[in-house]
Amino acid sequence: MEREALLHTSSFPKNSESSFPTKSISKSLLIIFALSNIAFFICFSKIKFSIGGSEIVRPEVIVSVPTETSTTTSTSLSSTSQFISSTNAPALRSPENKIFPQNSTNCPYEEWNQVRTDFIPNTDLHKQWSKKWKSNFKYLYHTLPSVAAAFLHEDQIVVTLTAENQADEIVYCRYYDCRRREIMDHFESTIFPRGTVYCARRPGAKFITVSKTLKKILEYSVPIVSRLGKPQHYFTVCMAPLYGDEPKFLQIVDFIEYHKLQGATFFHIYLRNVSDYDRVLLDNYAKTGDIELITLQDHFWRADYMWHNGQINDCHHRNRYFSKWTALIDIDERLEMKSDKFKIVADYLDSIQDDSIANLHFRVKWVMKHHDTPAKYENETQLKREMLFHKYQNLSQLGAIWDQPKCIIRPENVAIMTIHGPREMYKGEKMTVVPENVGFIRHYRNVELRIFHKAFERMMSHAPFNISPIDKDIDQDLSKKIMDRVKWIYEIVQPTCEQKAKMYRVESTSPSCNNETKTLN
C-alpha cells in the first residue's frame, strides 16, 4: 500500500479573507504531514505477516524528507516515488546451512579430531634401535628439521623430515588449527629414525610443524593428512626421485602402465626435476587420479641423488594404512612374475594370507640399456620402436640376495626402511626371499655415462646375458596402453588456419599461421 501526499496550496485565493496565511501555515502543514508520513511507514515496515506457517517480513522502507518545500503542486505518483524505495522483495527466512563455518573465526567441529594423547607407541623399541643404528648423514648440513609431510593415525601423528643429519635430537611438535592459529599445547619428541618425528595428537589440530626450541618457529607448518579408517588401496608403488637430463616421458608411461597391468592402483612419484615436456605427462596422470606427485625441495642444498633415502622414508610412512602392500622401486625397474600360477604381482600378493610376511625380497636381473630414451613423441612407429621392452631384451643372470634387491612391504609392520629393504620391523619377518621361478626385478641399467661407480662391473659379473623378452600378453597390452596414453597427451588436435582465424577474431587478433590469414580478417 502506498500513500500520496497531495497539497493544493494554489486552491486558496491569495487575497481572500477566509484564506489561511499563505506561507507560514502551508509550510507548517507540510512539515506536520511529512512527519506523520514518516511515522506511518516506520510502523508499517515492522509489520509481519504469516502465510502458510511461514513468516514474511515486510521489506525495509527508506523515507527521504525534502529540505525545502516546492511552491508547485504535483499529484503524480512520481512525486512521492523519488522519496520512497524498497530495497528488497519479500522472501522466506532460511536458516544458515550448518555444513559451512558460521563465521570467519571458528573452525568446524569434527568428532574424529577431538582426541588428545600423551604418549607415543613403541617408544622403548625406538630407544633400543636408536642406540643400535647410528645412521646420521653427516655430509648434509641442515640446521633445521625441515618438515616434509604429516600423517594422522589413531594414536599418533607421524611427521616426515627432509633433514637426515639430526637423529636423536629433541624437538617440539607444534600444532595449529584450521586458521593456522597455534594451539598452545606442544609435545616434546625425538627425531627417530633420521627422518621421522612421532607426535602426540591434539584436538582440532589441522596443521603441524617441528621446532628445536619453543621460542621461535622457523619453518612453515604442513597439513595433517588423515590415515584413519580402512586403507584405500591394496597394492601401491613408490617411484624413486626423478632427476637428471635424460628424457623420461617414455620411461614414466612405461613404468606406470606396466605396473598397473601388474595390479597396482596408485603411485607416489617423487620429483626433483624433469623437462617441461615430461611434466605434462606427470600432470595428466595426477589429473586422472593415478598418481600423487611429491616435489622434493627444502631450504638446504644437496645433490639430486642425495634425496633417495629421504624419499624412501617418506613413502614408507605415506603408505602406512593407505595401502596393504607397497613396492619401492626405481623408474628403470619392473617387477616381473615368472610363475604359471601367478601371472601378475597382485596374484602373488593374493596368495599370501600370513600377517607375519611383511617384506617380499626380489632379486635383480639386469638389462643393458645403451641409449637415452627419446625426448619427444614423433609418431606411432618411433614410439613402438623405442619402447624399452622392445628395444632392450639382453637379460643377465640372477643377482645375489644383496645385489641391489628391491622389495614389496607391509608398511605398517616396518619400523625403519632403507632403499633395499627394512632395517627393523614392528611385526613379522624381516625378509621373505622371492624364488627366481616366481619373480624378480628386471632392471634396465643405462651403461652410457649414467651409472654409479663400479655398478657396471657389478652388472657384468652376472653374465652371460641372454635375449629374454617380456610375456607376450603383457607386451601386447602394455604396447597399447602406452600408445593410447602418449597419443592422448601429445597428439594435440590442430584446427585449420581458417578455423584459427575465426577463433582469434573474438579478440580482434590474427593467428600467425601464414600470410593467407591476413585476408580472412
N, C-alpha and C positions, 0 to 999 in steps of 0.2 A: 504494500500500500504506500502510495506516495502522496505527499501534501504539497499544495502550491500556495505560496504567499502572494496574494494579489492586492496591491494598494493602488487605489484610483485617486490620487491626490488631485488630478485635473478636474474631477467632478464637482469640486466645491468652487463657487464663484469667488474671485479674489476680493470683490468689494461688498459682498453680502454681509449684512449684519448678523445673520444667523450662522454664518460660517465660522469654523474653528480658526484659531490663529494658525496661519498657513505653515510657517516654517517650524516653530518650536514644537507645536503639538504633533504635527505629522512626523517629525523626526523622532519624538518620544514614542509615538505609537509603533513606528517601525522597529525601534530598538527592543521594545517590550515584545513585539510579535516575534522577532528573531530569537530572543532568549527563550520564549516558550517553545519555539520550533526545536531548539537545541535540546531542551529537556525532554520533549516528546521522543525524539529519535534516540537519545541515550537510553531512555526507558525501554523503547521498543526493541533496541538492539540486544537487550538482555533476556528477552522472552524466549523460552524454549518450547518446542512442540514435540509431542510424542506421536509417532506414526508407526503402527505395526510393532510396537515394543521397542523401536529404535529411537534414540534421542537425536533430534536435529537441532543444531544451534543456528540461530539467526545470524546471517553474515554481519560482520562489523560494518558500521556506517561512519563515514568520515564527513563532518559538517564544517564548512568554511563560512565564517561570518564576514561580510564585506566591511571594510573600514570606513567607507563613505556611502552615503545614500544617493542613489541616482534620482535625478529630477524627472526622469521619464519613467513611464509605467510599462511593464511587459506582462502579458497574460500567457505567454507561451511556456511550454514545458522546459525549453532550453534555458530559460532564465533561472530555473532552480537546479537543473542538472549540472550546471557549472559549479555548484556548491556541494552536491551530494553524489558520492560514487561508492559502489560496492566493491570490496577488494577480493572477494571470492564467492563462489556459488555454494549453496547448501550441500553438505556432504556427511555421510555416516561416519561416526567416530570408529576408529580401528585401533585396537591395542598394538603396541610395538611387538614385532617378531622377536621372540626370546633367543633365537639362534644367533642373533647379532649382538656385539657388545652394546651395552646401553649408554655408554659414554666413552670419551676418549682417554679415560684414566684407568678404569678397571679392566682386569683380564677375565676372560670367560672361565667359569668354574668347570673343571674336568675331574671327574671322580677318580680316574686312574692315576691322576697326577697329584694325589694328596698324601703320598707316602713319605715318611721320614725314617731313615735308617742311620745307625751309629757305628756300624762295623762293616768290614769287607770280608767276604767268604775266602777261605783258603789262605789267610794271612800267614799262618805258621809255615805252610808249604812254600810260600813266596820267599820267606826269610831264609829257609833252608837252601832253596835254589839260588837265591841271590849270593850266598856265600860260595856255592859250588861253581857258578858261572860268572866270572868277571869279564863281561863282554863289551865294555865301553869302547867306542870307536874314537880313539884319541886323535886321529887325523882330521876329525871335524872340529870346528871352532865355534860352535853355537854357545851363546851365553844365556839364552832363554830356552824354555821347554819347547816352544814352537808347536802349538796345538794344531792338529790336523782335522780331527773329527771326534764325535762323541756318540755313544750308543747306549740306550736305556734298556736295562734288564730289570727283572722283578726285584732283585736285591742290591743292585749297584748301577753305577754309570761308568762305562769304560771309555776313557779318553785316550786317543792315539796321538802320538807326537811325531814330528819330523826330525827333531833333535835325537841323536843316538849316542851322545857322549856324556850323559848326565845320570846314568843308572845309580840307584840307591840314594839320590838326593831327596831331601824333604821338600815338598811343595804343598801348596794350598789350593784346594778346589774352590772356585768362586762361582756363585750361581746368580742367574738373572731371570726375571720374569718375562712375560710376553712383550713388555715395553722396553726390555733391556735395562730395567732398573735392578740394581744389585739387591739380592736377598741376603741380608746381613746374618748369615748362618753358615760360615765357611767350614771346610772339613780338611784336616791335616792328613796327608798321604805321602807315599813314597813312589818314586819312579821305578817301576819294575814290570816287565823286563825293560830293556834300554829305551823302548819307545812307547811305553804304556803307563797310564796312571789310573788306578781304580778309585773312584769317588763314591761316597755315600749318596743316597737320594735326598732331595729336599722338595717339600710341597710347592707346587707352582713353578718349578724350575723349567725353563724352556731353552735357555742358553747357558753355556758354561765356558770357563777358561781356567788356566792354571797359572799360578804365580809363585815366585820363590819367597816373597815376603808379603805381609798384609798391608804394607804401607803404600805400595804402588801396584798398578796394573799396567803392564807394558804391552800386553797382547790383546787382540780383539777376541771376543767370545765367538763360539760356533754353536749352531743349533744342535739340540739333543735329538737324535733320531731314534724313534721307538723301535725296539725289537721285542715288544710284548706280544703275546698271542702265539698262534701256530706259525711255524716257518712258511714263508710264501713259496719257496722253491724246493725241488728235490735234488737237482744237480746244477751247480753253477760253476763258472770258470773265471779265474783271475788271470789277466794278461800282465806280464811284466812291463816295466816302463818303456814307452815308445820314445826314441830319441835318435839322433844321427841324421846324416844327409841321404841315406839310401831311400828311394821312393818306396812307399809302403801300402798304397791303396790296394794292390792285388794281394799282398800278404794278409792284410787285415780282413778283407772279404773272404779269402780262403779260410783263414783261422776261424772266423765266426760261423760261416755256413757249414764248414766241416764238423765242428763240434755241436752245432745244432742237430746235424744228422746223427750224431752220437748220443743225443738225448739231453744236451744242456739246454736250459731255458732262459738263462740270464748270464750276462758277462759284466765284470768290473774291469774297465780298461783304464790304465794309468798313463797319463800323457805328460811328457816333458816337452817335446817339440816335434812337430811334423809339418809338412808343407801345407799351404792353403788348399791345394787340390786333395790331399789326403784327408784334411779336416772336414771337407764337405761330406765325405763318406761316413766318417765318425758321427757327425751331427745328424745325418739321416738315420743311422742306427739308433741314436739316442731318441730321435723323434718318434720312431716306431716302437719304442719301449724294449728294445733288445739289449741295450747296454746302459750302464751308468759310467759317465766319463769323469774321472777324477784327475784334476790338474795338480801336478807336483810342483810346488813353489813355496818358499818361505823367505825370511829376511836375511838368510845367510848363504853365501856362495858354496857350491860344491860341484864337482864334475858330474855330468849326466849319469854315468854308470853307477855313481855312488848312491843313487836313490833306491836301488833294488831291495836292500834289507828293510828299509822303512816301508816300502810298498808291500812287501810280504807281510809284515806285522799288521799294517792297516787292513789289508784284505782279509787276513785271518779273522780279525775282530769284526770287520764289516759283515762277514757271513755267519757269525755266531747267531743261531736262532733265526737266520734269514734263509738258510738252506741246509738240508740234511747232509749233502756231500758237496765238497768244493775242490776243484783242481787248481793248482797253482803252477802255471807253465808260461813259457815264453812265446813270442809271436812266431818263431820258426820251429815250434814243436807241435806234434799231433799225437794224441792218444789213439792207439791203433789196436783193435782186437783181432786175434788170430784163431779163435776157437769157433768151431761149428755150433757149439752150444750158445755162445754169447756173440751175436752178430755186431752189437754196438755196446758202448760203455754202459749205458743205462741197463741193459740186460744183465750185465755182470753185477752191477750195484744191486739190482733187484734180488739177486741170488743170495745176498749177504743179509742174514737175519740175526746177526750176533752183535750186540751192542759193544762188545769188547774189541771188535775190529774197527779201528778208528784211523788207520793210516795205511793206504794201499800204495806200496812202493814199486814204481815202474822203472825198470832199467831201460837203457837207451840203445838204439841203433842209429848210426849217423848216415846222412845222405850228403854227398859233396855237392855244394851249390857254387858254380863257377862265375856267375854274373849277377849283377843287380837286377831287380825286377823293374819293369818299365815305369816311367814317370807318369804317363797318361794313357788312357784308353784311346785306341785308334779305330779298331773295327773288330768284328767277331773273330776273324781269322787270327789276328795278332793276339787277342785275349786268350783264345783256346791254346795257341802255341806256347804262350808264356806262363800258363798255369803251372804251379810248382810240381804237382804230381804227374804232369805230362812231360815236363822238361827234365826233371831230375829224379832218377829212379835207381841210382847206383848205391845200394844199401850195404852197410858194414855188418860185421858180426855183433852179437850182443855184448854190451859193456858189462863190467863188473858191478857189484852191488853199489859201490860208491863212486862210480864213474859218471858224475853229473846226472844222478837219477832225479825224477820228479814224482809227485805224489798226489793222491786224492785223499782228503782228510774229512773227518767229522769235526767241524770247527769247535764245537762246544766242549769236546773232550781234550783238545790240545791246549797246553799251558804256554809253551814257548815254541814259536815257529821260526824256521830258517828257510833259506832258499831251496834246500834239497831235502827237507824233512823236519818233523818235530824234534825238539830237544828235550822237552818234558811233557808229560801227559797228566791231566787230572784223572782220566779214566781210560781203561782199555790198553791194548797192546801198542807198543811204541812203533812197531813196524811189521807189516804183513807183506812179504815179497810176492809180487805177482809173477807166476810162472811165464816163461817165454812163449809157451804154446797157448797161453791165454791172452797176453797182451804186452805191449812195450811202447816206448816213445819213439816216434820217427822224427829225428832232429835234422832239419835242413841247415847244415852248417856252411856258411859263406866262407870260402877259402881264399877270397881275394881281398886282402888288406883289412878285412873286418873280423878279426879273430883275436882272442886274447893270447897272451904269451904261452907257448907250449901246448895250446889247445889243438893245433894241427897235428903235432906229434902224437898227442893222446888219441886223437881220432884215427890216425893212420895205424896205430898199434892194434886196431881191431880189424885189420884186413884179414882175409880178402873181401873185396866188395863184389856184390852180385846184383844184377838187374832184378829189381823186385817192385813191380807196380802195386798200387793200392787195389783193394777189392773192386771188381768191375761194377757192381751195383752202386757202390759208393762213388766211384768215378763218374758214372752216368748222372746220378742225382746231383752230385756236387758241381759238375760242369754246368748243368742247367741253372742251379741256384746262383752260382757266381755270375753267369751270363745275364740272367734276369736282373739281378741287383745292380750290377755295373751299368747296364744299358738304361735302367730306370733313373739312375742318378746322373749319369754323364751324357747320355744322348738327349740333349735338350731339343725340343721341337721348335724349329725356327720358322717364323712366318715369312711370307714373301716380302720383297722390298715394298710393294704396293700396300700390303697389309700393315707393314711397319709405319708407312707414311700416314695411313689413316689413324693409327694408334697415336702417333706423335702430334697429329693435328689438334688433339684435345688440349694440349698446352701451347699450340701455335708454334711448334718447333719442327725441325726436319731431321730425319734419321741420316746417318752417314753411309747408307748402302752403296749408292753410286750416283753419278751425275743425273741419271734419269729421274731421281726422286724430286729434283727441284721443279720439274714440270707438273708434278702431281699436286703441288701446293698452290 
